[in-house]
Amino acid sequence: MTALMSKEDFRHALEEKVRGKSANKSPFSIAWAEGRLSRAHLARWAENHYHYVGPFADYLGFIYARTPAHLLEVKDFMLANMYEEEIGGDRHTDLLIRFAEACGSSRARVTDPDNMLPSTRGLQSWCYSMAMRENPIIAVAGIVVGLESQVPSIYRKQAPTLRDQYQFTDEEVEFFDLHIVSDEIHGERGYQIVIEYADTPELQAACLKACEVGAQMRLLYTAELFRVYVQQDLEKEAAALVD
Protein backbone atom coordinates (compact mmCIF):
# COMPACT_ATOMS: atom_id res chain seq x y z
CA MET A 1 0.00 0.00 0.00
CA THR A 2 1.25 3.46 -0.84
CA ALA A 3 2.10 5.51 2.23
CA LEU A 4 0.17 8.60 3.24
CA MET A 5 1.92 11.67 1.84
CA SER A 6 2.81 14.57 4.07
CA LYS A 7 0.64 17.64 3.64
CA GLU A 8 3.52 19.47 1.98
CA ASP A 9 4.17 16.66 -0.52
CA PHE A 10 0.46 16.26 -1.19
CA ARG A 11 0.09 19.98 -1.88
CA HIS A 12 3.00 19.85 -4.30
CA ALA A 13 1.53 16.81 -6.06
CA LEU A 14 -1.84 18.53 -6.48
CA GLU A 15 -0.17 21.63 -7.90
CA GLU A 16 1.78 19.52 -10.37
CA LYS A 17 -1.41 17.83 -11.57
CA VAL A 18 -2.92 21.24 -12.36
CA ARG A 19 0.27 22.62 -13.86
CA GLY A 20 0.70 19.63 -16.14
CA LYS A 21 -2.71 20.13 -17.77
CA SER A 22 -3.18 23.88 -17.32
CA ALA A 23 -5.52 25.62 -19.77
CA ASN A 24 -2.85 28.32 -20.03
CA LYS A 25 -1.27 25.92 -22.54
CA SER A 26 -4.35 25.87 -24.75
CA PRO A 27 -3.90 27.55 -28.15
CA PHE A 28 -7.11 29.47 -27.45
CA SER A 29 -5.72 30.92 -24.22
CA ILE A 30 -2.42 31.77 -25.89
CA ALA A 31 -4.10 33.46 -28.88
CA TRP A 32 -6.31 35.44 -26.48
CA ALA A 33 -3.38 36.66 -24.38
CA GLU A 34 -1.54 37.66 -27.57
CA GLY A 35 -4.54 39.62 -28.86
CA ARG A 36 -5.03 37.47 -31.96
CA LEU A 37 -8.73 36.73 -31.37
CA SER A 38 -11.57 38.79 -32.77
CA ARG A 39 -14.52 40.02 -30.75
CA ALA A 40 -16.58 37.37 -32.54
CA HIS A 41 -14.22 34.68 -31.23
CA LEU A 42 -14.57 36.08 -27.70
CA ALA A 43 -18.35 36.05 -28.10
CA ARG A 44 -18.29 32.35 -28.95
CA TRP A 45 -16.16 31.75 -25.86
CA ALA A 46 -18.68 33.58 -23.66
CA GLU A 47 -21.60 31.65 -25.17
CA ASN A 48 -19.88 28.39 -24.24
CA HIS A 49 -18.42 29.51 -20.94
CA TYR A 50 -21.83 30.43 -19.62
CA HIS A 51 -22.90 26.78 -19.75
CA TYR A 52 -19.86 25.70 -17.74
CA VAL A 53 -19.92 28.42 -15.06
CA GLY A 54 -23.66 29.10 -15.09
CA PRO A 55 -24.45 25.95 -13.06
CA PHE A 56 -21.42 26.40 -10.77
CA ALA A 57 -23.60 27.06 -7.73
CA ASP A 58 -25.52 23.89 -8.61
CA TYR A 59 -22.31 21.85 -8.58
CA LEU A 60 -21.43 23.31 -5.19
CA GLY A 61 -24.97 22.71 -3.93
CA PHE A 62 -24.77 19.01 -4.72
CA ILE A 63 -21.41 18.77 -2.95
CA TYR A 64 -22.87 20.63 0.03
CA ALA A 65 -25.84 18.28 0.24
CA ARG A 66 -23.60 15.20 0.23
CA THR A 67 -21.00 16.51 2.70
CA PRO A 68 -21.31 14.91 6.16
CA ALA A 69 -22.53 17.25 8.88
CA HIS A 70 -19.32 16.96 10.89
CA LEU A 71 -17.31 18.51 8.01
CA LEU A 72 -18.80 21.87 8.88
CA GLU A 73 -16.03 24.01 7.41
CA VAL A 74 -16.41 22.23 4.07
CA LYS A 75 -20.16 22.90 4.07
CA ASP A 76 -19.53 26.52 5.06
CA PHE A 77 -17.11 26.94 2.16
CA MET A 78 -19.67 25.56 -0.29
CA LEU A 79 -22.32 27.97 1.03
CA ALA A 80 -20.01 30.98 0.90
CA ASN A 81 -18.94 30.12 -2.64
CA MET A 82 -22.56 29.70 -3.76
CA TYR A 83 -23.51 33.00 -2.13
CA GLU A 84 -20.76 34.86 -3.99
CA GLU A 85 -21.75 33.27 -7.31
CA GLU A 86 -25.43 34.14 -7.06
CA ILE A 87 -26.39 36.85 -4.56
CA GLY A 88 -23.26 38.29 -2.94
CA GLY A 89 -23.25 41.22 -5.35
CA ASP A 90 -23.69 41.17 -9.11
CA ARG A 91 -24.60 37.68 -10.26
CA HIS A 92 -21.48 36.29 -11.92
CA THR A 93 -23.36 35.04 -14.97
CA ASP A 94 -24.82 38.53 -15.50
CA LEU A 95 -21.28 39.92 -15.65
CA LEU A 96 -20.39 37.26 -18.22
CA ILE A 97 -23.42 38.15 -20.30
CA ARG A 98 -22.44 41.82 -20.13
CA PHE A 99 -19.05 40.91 -21.60
CA ALA A 100 -20.70 38.75 -24.28
CA GLU A 101 -22.95 41.65 -25.29
CA ALA A 102 -19.90 43.91 -25.57
CA CYS A 103 -18.45 41.30 -27.96
CA GLY A 104 -21.56 41.40 -30.15
CA SER A 105 -23.56 38.51 -28.72
CA SER A 106 -26.83 38.73 -26.80
CA ARG A 107 -28.37 37.37 -23.62
CA ALA A 108 -30.63 35.12 -25.71
CA ARG A 109 -27.66 33.61 -27.58
CA VAL A 110 -25.60 33.14 -24.43
CA THR A 111 -28.33 31.37 -22.49
CA ASP A 112 -29.38 29.13 -25.40
CA PRO A 113 -27.87 25.67 -24.77
CA ASP A 114 -27.90 24.97 -28.51
CA ASN A 115 -24.98 27.42 -28.81
CA MET A 116 -22.54 25.34 -26.76
CA LEU A 117 -20.18 22.81 -28.26
CA PRO A 118 -20.42 19.10 -27.39
CA SER A 119 -17.10 19.47 -25.56
CA THR A 120 -18.63 22.21 -23.39
CA ARG A 121 -21.58 19.98 -22.65
CA GLY A 122 -19.08 17.29 -21.69
CA LEU A 123 -17.31 19.60 -19.24
CA GLN A 124 -20.63 20.60 -17.70
CA SER A 125 -21.71 16.97 -17.42
CA TRP A 126 -18.42 15.98 -15.82
CA CYS A 127 -18.89 18.68 -13.18
CA TYR A 128 -22.42 17.48 -12.44
CA SER A 129 -21.22 13.87 -12.23
CA MET A 130 -18.40 14.74 -9.83
CA ALA A 131 -20.68 16.83 -7.63
CA MET A 132 -23.55 14.33 -7.53
CA ARG A 133 -21.70 11.01 -7.32
CA GLU A 134 -18.21 11.42 -5.88
CA ASN A 135 -16.96 11.62 -2.33
CA PRO A 136 -17.30 15.37 -1.53
CA ILE A 137 -13.58 15.80 -0.89
CA ILE A 138 -12.76 14.20 -4.25
CA ALA A 139 -15.35 16.47 -5.88
CA VAL A 140 -13.67 19.52 -4.33
CA ALA A 141 -10.34 18.29 -5.68
CA GLY A 142 -11.74 18.00 -9.19
CA ILE A 143 -13.98 21.05 -9.43
CA VAL A 144 -12.38 23.59 -7.11
CA VAL A 145 -8.70 22.63 -7.31
CA GLY A 146 -8.57 21.13 -10.80
CA LEU A 147 -10.80 23.73 -12.45
CA GLU A 148 -11.47 26.82 -10.36
CA SER A 149 -7.95 27.32 -9.00
CA GLN A 150 -6.63 27.81 -12.56
CA VAL A 151 -8.74 30.87 -13.24
CA PRO A 152 -6.56 33.66 -11.77
CA SER A 153 -3.46 32.58 -13.70
CA ILE A 154 -5.47 32.43 -16.95
CA TYR A 155 -7.31 35.72 -16.54
CA ARG A 156 -4.24 37.66 -15.40
CA LYS A 157 -2.81 37.05 -18.87
CA GLN A 158 -6.06 37.84 -20.69
CA ALA A 159 -7.54 40.81 -18.83
CA PRO A 160 -4.78 43.32 -19.75
CA THR A 161 -5.21 42.45 -23.44
CA LEU A 162 -8.96 43.05 -23.20
CA ARG A 163 -8.31 46.60 -21.99
CA ASP A 164 -5.17 47.52 -23.91
CA GLN A 165 -5.83 45.97 -27.31
CA TYR A 166 -9.58 45.44 -27.53
CA GLN A 167 -10.42 48.62 -25.61
CA PHE A 168 -13.12 47.08 -23.44
CA THR A 169 -14.23 49.26 -20.54
CA ASP A 170 -13.72 48.34 -16.89
CA GLU A 171 -17.43 47.60 -16.59
CA GLU A 172 -17.38 45.27 -19.58
CA VAL A 173 -14.49 43.18 -18.19
CA GLU A 174 -15.64 43.14 -14.56
CA PHE A 175 -16.26 39.39 -14.85
CA PHE A 176 -12.52 38.80 -15.22
CA ASP A 177 -11.41 41.24 -12.52
CA LEU A 178 -13.82 39.66 -10.04
CA HIS A 179 -12.66 36.11 -10.72
CA ILE A 180 -8.97 36.94 -10.53
CA VAL A 181 -9.59 37.85 -6.90
CA SER A 182 -12.42 35.53 -5.85
CA ASP A 183 -11.14 32.37 -7.49
CA GLU A 184 -7.69 32.83 -5.99
CA ILE A 185 -9.38 32.74 -2.58
CA HIS A 186 -11.65 29.85 -3.54
CA GLY A 187 -8.84 27.87 -5.11
CA GLU A 188 -6.61 28.23 -2.07
CA ARG A 189 -9.46 27.23 0.24
CA GLY A 190 -10.08 24.21 -1.96
CA TYR A 191 -6.45 23.18 -1.64
CA GLN A 192 -6.64 23.52 2.14
CA ILE A 193 -9.81 21.41 2.37
CA VAL A 194 -8.44 18.62 0.18
CA ILE A 195 -5.10 18.57 2.00
CA GLU A 196 -6.80 18.46 5.40
CA TYR A 197 -9.50 15.87 4.74
CA ALA A 198 -7.89 13.52 2.22
CA ASP A 199 -6.49 11.55 5.14
CA THR A 200 -5.83 8.12 3.67
CA PRO A 201 -3.50 7.06 0.84
CA GLU A 202 -6.51 5.91 -1.17
CA LEU A 203 -8.31 9.23 -0.77
CA GLN A 204 -5.19 11.19 -1.62
CA ALA A 205 -4.73 9.13 -4.79
CA ALA A 206 -8.36 9.65 -5.80
CA CYS A 207 -8.08 13.40 -5.20
CA LEU A 208 -4.93 13.61 -7.30
CA LYS A 209 -6.68 11.79 -10.14
CA ALA A 210 -9.75 14.03 -9.90
CA CYS A 211 -7.56 17.11 -9.90
CA GLU A 212 -5.67 15.91 -12.96
CA VAL A 213 -8.86 15.04 -14.85
CA GLY A 214 -10.45 18.38 -13.92
CA ALA A 215 -7.47 20.28 -15.30
CA GLN A 216 -7.49 18.09 -18.40
CA MET A 217 -11.20 18.73 -18.96
CA ARG A 218 -10.64 22.48 -18.96
CA LEU A 219 -7.67 22.15 -21.31
CA LEU A 220 -9.67 20.03 -23.76
CA TYR A 221 -12.63 22.42 -23.53
CA THR A 222 -10.49 25.41 -24.52
CA ALA A 223 -8.63 23.44 -27.17
CA GLU A 224 -11.94 22.60 -28.85
CA LEU A 225 -13.00 26.25 -28.78
CA PHE A 226 -9.85 27.04 -30.75
CA ARG A 227 -10.33 24.21 -33.23
CA VAL A 228 -13.96 25.01 -34.02
CA TYR A 229 -14.05 28.81 -33.88
CA VAL A 230 -10.53 30.17 -34.32
CA GLN A 231 -8.06 27.90 -36.09
CA GLN A 232 -9.40 28.31 -39.61
CA ASP A 233 -9.65 32.09 -39.29
CA LEU A 234 -6.06 32.43 -38.08
CA GLU A 235 -4.84 30.11 -40.83
CA LYS A 236 -6.58 32.29 -43.43
CA GLU A 237 -4.98 35.39 -41.93
CA ALA A 238 -1.57 33.77 -42.04
CA ALA A 239 -2.05 32.69 -45.67
CA ALA A 240 -3.14 36.20 -46.64
CA LEU A 241 0.06 37.65 -45.17
CA VAL A 242 2.15 35.20 -47.20
CA ASP A 243 0.31 36.08 -50.41
PyMOL commands that set and color helices and strands:
alter all, ss='L'
color gray80, all
select helices_A, chain A and resi 7-20+23-25+27-33+39-53+56-66+72-86+92-102+107-111+113-115+118-133+136-164+174-197+201-242
alter helices_A, ss='H'
color red, helices_A
deselect
rebuild
show_as cartoon
